[in-house]
């Protein structure tokens, strides 16, 4: 989901300053050999994969915190 629409909604040009547009849907047009303005020293595609790591780990952390507080009765 991150590569389909997540990256473009987060890092695309903003629409009314709220959410990004669909310029880079399916990661089309994201340069693999040029830097992005958010990360001026690494390629834009590598930065997208780096951000995807956090997007995929966050729900697991939230689920773990929720399950830790549950009480299972036998």
N, C-alpha and C positions, 0 to 999 in steps of 0.2 A: 504494500500500500504506500510505503514511503516513496518508492521510485515511480509509482503510477501518478499520484497526485500530491503527496506530502511535501516533497521538496519544492515544487512550484508554488504551493499555497503559502509556504513559510518564507522562501527566499526570492520569490518572483516580485516583479514590480507591483506595488500595492494598488488596490482598488479602494478608493476613498479612505486610504490610510488604515484599513482594518485587516484585510486579507490579501494575499497575493493573487495574481491572475494565472491563467493557464498557458503561459508562454513556454514553459519547460515541461509540459505534461509528458509522461513516459520517459523523462530525462532527455527528450529531444532538444538539441541545441545547447546542451551543457558541454562546454569544452573540456576535452580530456588532456589538452596540452597547454592550456592557458589558465591563468589564475582568476579567481573571482574577487570581487571587491570586499567580501567578508573575510577571505583568507588570502592575502596578497602574496604569500610565499609558497603555496601548494596548489596543485591543479584543482579546478572546480569540481570535477567528478570525484576526486579523492576526498574533498571536503564533504561532498554529499554522502559518501559511504561512511565517513566519520560521524556525521550527524545522524545517520541511520542507526548506528550502534546505540546511541542514546534513546532514539525513538523506539527501539525494540526492547531495551532493558527496562524502561520506565514502567510499563504495565506489569512486568514480572515483579518489580520491587513493590508496587502497590498491592498486588495480589498476595505476596508474601507477608506484608504488614497486616493485611486484613485477616488472613488465615491464622496468623500468630495469636490474634486476640479472640478467636472463637473458642468456645468451650464444647468439646465433644463428650456427650454423655453415653455411657455404655448401655 
